[in-house]
Amino acid sequence: MPMTWNGEELDVDAYLARIGYDGEVKPDLETLRALHRAHVASIPFENLEVMLGRPVPLELAALQDKMVRRRRGGYCYEQNLLFAAALERVGFAVSGRGARVRAGASATRAVTHMLLRVEADGEQWHCDVGFGADGLLEPILMREGVDVRQGEWRYAIAAEEDGVRVLRTEGPDGWFDLYAYTTAQCLPVDYVVMNHYTSTHPRSSFIRRPVLQQAGPEVRRRLVGARLIRTHPDGSTEEHDVPVSELRETLAREFGIELDDDDFTELVRAHYAGA
């Protein structure tokens, strides 16, 4: 019987090599934490396919080709669907959830973010390798009131009415809501619908400008348009505009992304002309 996340189709050895993981692989919490950390450290958040005017396929073969074979990144659906397939292949019980991103929003947003619930060592764990710079480095217990440190960052899950849970991170000015979700389960087909909105709708933030992000234990890195931002736990930032002459090097150095000549030329023509 096919697995929910198509884990049987995953080239698990190639995936583990891509994230630089060479430890023991078994369905326990130690492995879950190690895989989550390694994935976040190795595969950046990016929306460059949308910026290049291409569809974003979610079939596992396409995800493996892009993020494993071609060593690219992806946004939440791509990243978490790949991670779900890997966890399922290892033997974890994995289910999907949908979230409303807050992150400074002044109005309620649609459910457009993907996260995972994973069972390990008798507990349910909130996993998410696809939120970008502010995202989790490791799994967090899927339980209200949890408050943990991961590297230099602090995360918590708060409870609201009607069973809503909110993932938060702490900054210099206090707690900051990242996204809100419920226990309602999502299936792979649900993310196809969300992905269509995210990659095509005029109100989607991911069709406006290139966005690349990477979470790290001591620094969070973002390239939004041509602005490179490094954020530190004390709230201080280092920011500067990246000229086109330095863009290719910046993509490789900061995010490990190496575009071929045709893709890089088209990206510059479409989004960095005159920069």
C-alpha positions as CSV (number, residue, x, y, z in Angstrom):
1,M,0.0,0.0,0.0
2,P,1.5,3.4,-0.9
3,M,2.7,5.6,1.9
4,T,0.9,8.9,2.5
5,W,4.0,11.0,1.7
6,N,5.4,8.7,-1.0
7,G,8.3,7.7,1.2
8,E,8.8,4.5,-0.8
9,E,9.9,6.7,-3.7
10,L,12.6,8.5,-1.9
11,D,16.3,7.9,-2.6
12,V,17.0,8.0,1.1
13,D,20.8,7.7,0.7
14,A,20.9,10.7,-1.7
15,Y,18.7,12.7,0.7
16,L,20.9,11.9,3.7
17,A,24.0,12.8,1.7
18,R,22.4,16.1,0.7
19,I,21.8,17.1,4.3
20,G,25.2,15.8,5.4
21,Y,23.8,13.2,7.8
22,D,25.8,10.0,8.4
23,G,24.5,8.9,11.7
24,E,22.2,6.0,12.6
25,V,18.7,6.2,11.1
26,K,15.8,4.9,13.2
27,P,12.4,6.2,14.2
28,D,13.3,7.7,17.5
29,L,13.6,11.3,18.9
30,E,17.3,11.4,18.6
31,T,17.2,10.7,14.9
32,L,14.2,13.1,14.4
33,R,16.2,15.9,16.0
34,A,19.3,15.2,14.1
35,L,17.5,15.0,10.7
36,H,15.6,18.2,11.4
37,R,18.8,20.1,12.3
38,A,20.7,18.8,9.3
39,H,17.9,19.6,6.9
40,V,17.5,23.2,8.1
41,A,21.2,23.7,8.0
42,S,21.6,22.4,4.5
43,I,18.5,23.3,2.4
44,P,17.6,27.0,2.3
45,F,14.2,28.6,1.9
46,E,13.8,30.2,-1.5
47,N,11.2,31.2,-4.1
48,L,13.3,31.4,-7.2
49,E,11.2,29.1,-9.3
50,V,8.3,31.5,-8.9
51,M,10.5,34.4,-9.8
52,L,11.6,32.6,-12.9
53,G,8.0,32.3,-14.0
54,R,7.8,28.5,-13.5
55,P,5.3,26.3,-11.8
56,V,6.2,24.7,-8.4
57,P,5.5,21.0,-8.7
58,L,5.1,19.1,-5.5
59,E,5.5,15.5,-6.8
60,L,8.3,13.8,-4.9
61,A,10.3,13.1,-8.0
62,A,10.4,16.8,-8.8
63,L,11.3,17.7,-5.2
64,Q,14.2,15.2,-5.2
65,D,15.4,16.5,-8.5
66,K,15.4,20.1,-7.4
67,M,16.5,20.0,-3.7
68,V,18.6,16.8,-3.7
69,R,20.1,16.3,-7.1
70,R,20.4,20.0,-8.1
71,R,21.0,21.2,-4.5
72,R,18.5,24.0,-4.6
73,G,16.2,25.1,-1.9
74,G,12.4,25.5,-1.7
75,Y,9.6,27.0,0.3
76,C,7.4,25.4,2.9
77,Y,5.5,22.8,0.8
78,E,8.6,21.7,-1.0
79,Q,10.7,21.4,2.1
80,N,8.2,19.8,4.4
81,L,6.9,17.4,1.8
82,L,10.4,16.2,1.2
83,F,11.1,15.9,4.9
84,A,7.8,14.1,5.4
85,A,8.8,11.5,2.8
86,A,12.1,11.0,4.5
87,L,10.6,10.6,7.9
88,E,8.0,8.2,6.6
89,R,10.7,6.2,4.9
90,V,12.6,6.0,8.2
91,G,9.5,4.7,9.9
92,F,8.0,7.7,11.7
93,A,4.2,8.4,11.8
94,V,3.8,11.8,10.0
95,S,0.7,13.9,9.5
96,G,0.3,17.4,8.0
97,R,-1.1,20.6,9.4
98,G,-1.9,24.0,7.9
99,A,-1.2,27.4,9.5
100,R,-2.0,31.0,9.2
101,V,1.2,33.0,9.0
102,R,1.1,36.0,11.3
103,A,4.7,37.4,11.4
104,G,3.6,41.0,11.8
105,A,0.4,40.8,9.8
106,S,-2.3,43.4,10.7
107,A,-5.2,41.2,9.3
108,T,-6.1,37.5,9.4
109,R,-4.3,35.6,6.6
110,A,-5.5,32.5,4.8
111,V,-4.1,29.1,5.7
112,T,-1.1,28.9,3.4
113,H,1.7,27.4,5.5
114,M,2.6,23.7,6.0
115,L,4.0,22.1,9.1
116,L,4.2,18.5,10.3
117,R,3.1,16.5,13.4
118,V,5.5,13.6,14.0
119,E,5.3,10.9,16.6
120,A,8.5,9.9,18.4
121,D,9.3,8.3,21.7
122,G,5.6,8.4,22.7
123,E,5.1,12.1,22.1
124,Q,3.8,14.3,19.3
125,W,6.3,16.7,17.9
126,H,5.8,19.9,15.9
127,C,8.3,19.8,13.0
128,D,8.8,22.5,10.3
129,V,11.9,22.7,8.1
130,G,10.3,25.2,5.7
131,F,9.5,28.5,7.5
132,G,12.7,30.3,6.7
133,A,15.0,32.4,8.9
134,D,12.7,32.6,12.0
135,G,11.8,28.9,11.8
136,L,12.6,26.0,14.2
137,L,16.0,24.4,14.2
138,E,14.7,21.3,15.9
139,P,11.3,19.7,16.6
140,I,9.3,21.2,19.5
141,L,6.7,19.3,21.6
142,M,3.3,19.9,20.1
143,R,1.8,21.1,23.4
144,E,0.6,24.4,24.7
145,G,2.9,26.1,27.2
146,V,6.1,24.6,25.8
147,D,9.0,27.0,26.0
148,V,12.5,26.0,24.7
149,R,15.8,27.3,23.5
150,Q,17.3,26.2,20.2
151,G,20.8,27.6,19.8
152,E,20.5,31.3,20.8
153,W,16.8,31.5,20.0
154,R,13.8,30.9,22.2
155,Y,10.5,29.4,21.0
156,A,7.1,28.7,22.6
157,I,3.7,27.4,21.8
158,A,0.8,29.5,23.2
159,A,-2.9,28.5,23.4
160,E,-5.8,30.5,22.1
161,E,-9.5,30.0,21.8
162,D,-11.0,27.1,19.7
163,G,-8.0,24.9,20.0
164,V,-5.6,27.3,18.2
165,R,-2.0,27.0,18.9
166,V,0.6,29.7,18.1
167,L,4.3,29.2,17.4
168,R,6.2,32.2,18.8
169,T,9.8,33.3,18.9
170,E,11.3,35.8,21.4
171,G,13.0,38.9,20.3
172,P,14.4,42.0,22.1
173,D,10.9,43.5,22.3
174,G,9.3,40.3,23.6
175,W,7.4,37.5,22.0
176,F,6.6,37.6,18.3
177,D,3.9,35.3,16.7
178,L,5.1,33.3,13.7
179,Y,2.0,31.4,12.8
180,A,-1.2,29.8,14.2
181,Y,-2.6,26.4,13.6
182,T,-5.1,23.8,14.9
183,T,-5.1,20.0,15.2
184,A,-7.0,19.7,11.9
185,Q,-5.2,17.3,9.6
186,C,-4.1,18.2,6.1
187,L,-3.5,15.7,3.3
188,P,-1.0,16.1,0.4
189,V,-3.8,17.3,-1.9
190,D,-4.6,20.2,0.4
191,Y,-1.1,21.5,-0.1
192,V,-1.5,21.4,-3.9
193,V,-4.4,24.0,-3.5
194,M,-2.3,26.1,-1.0
195,N,0.7,26.0,-3.4
196,H,-1.4,27.2,-6.3
197,Y,-2.4,30.3,-4.3
198,T,1.0,30.9,-3.0
199,S,2.8,30.6,-6.3
200,T,0.2,32.4,-8.5
201,H,-2.2,34.7,-6.6
202,P,-1.6,38.5,-7.0
203,R,-1.8,38.9,-3.3
204,S,0.8,36.3,-2.5
205,S,4.0,37.8,-1.1
206,F,6.0,35.1,-2.9
207,I,5.3,36.4,-6.4
208,R,6.6,40.0,-5.8
209,R,10.4,39.6,-5.3
210,P,13.1,37.0,-4.6
211,V,13.2,35.8,-1.0
212,L,15.9,33.5,0.3
213,Q,16.3,32.7,4.0
214,Q,18.3,30.4,6.3
215,A,17.8,29.7,10.0
216,G,20.9,29.2,12.1
217,P,21.8,28.7,15.8
218,E,23.4,32.1,16.1
219,V,22.3,34.2,13.1
220,R,19.3,34.4,10.8
221,R,20.0,35.3,7.1
222,R,17.6,36.8,4.6
223,L,18.0,38.1,1.1
224,V,14.8,40.0,0.2
225,G,15.0,41.5,-3.2
226,A,18.5,42.9,-3.2
227,R,18.7,43.5,0.5
228,L,20.8,41.1,2.6
229,I,20.0,41.0,6.3
230,R,21.7,39.1,9.1
231,T,19.8,39.2,12.4
232,H,21.4,38.3,15.7
233,P,19.7,37.2,18.9
234,D,20.1,40.6,20.6
235,G,18.1,42.1,17.7
236,S,21.0,43.8,16.0
237,T,21.2,43.5,12.3
238,E,23.8,43.8,9.5
239,E,22.2,45.0,6.3
240,H,23.4,46.0,2.9
241,D,22.2,46.0,-0.7
242,V,23.7,43.4,-3.0
243,P,24.7,44.7,-6.4
244,V,24.2,42.5,-9.4
245,S,27.9,42.1,-9.7
246,E,27.9,40.3,-6.3
247,L,24.6,38.5,-6.5
248,R,25.8,35.2,-7.8
249,E,28.5,35.0,-5.2
250,T,26.1,36.0,-2.4
251,L,23.6,33.3,-3.4
252,A,26.3,30.7,-3.2
253,R,28.1,31.9,-0.1
254,E,25.0,32.8,2.1
255,F,22.6,30.1,0.8
256,G,24.5,27.5,-1.0
257,I,22.5,28.1,-4.2
258,E,24.3,27.9,-7.6
259,L,22.1,28.8,-10.6
260,D,23.2,27.8,-14.1
261,D,24.0,30.6,-16.5
262,D,20.6,30.7,-18.2
263,D,18.6,30.8,-14.9
264,F,20.9,33.5,-13.4
265,T,20.7,35.6,-16.5
266,E,16.8,35.4,-16.5
267,L,16.7,36.1,-12.7
268,V,18.7,39.3,-13.2
269,R,16.8,40.4,-16.2
270,A,13.4,39.9,-14.5
271,H,14.1,41.2,-11.0
272,Y,17.5,42.9,-10.7
273,A,17.8,44.9,-13.9
274,G,19.1,48.4,-13.0
275,A,20.2,47.3,-9.6
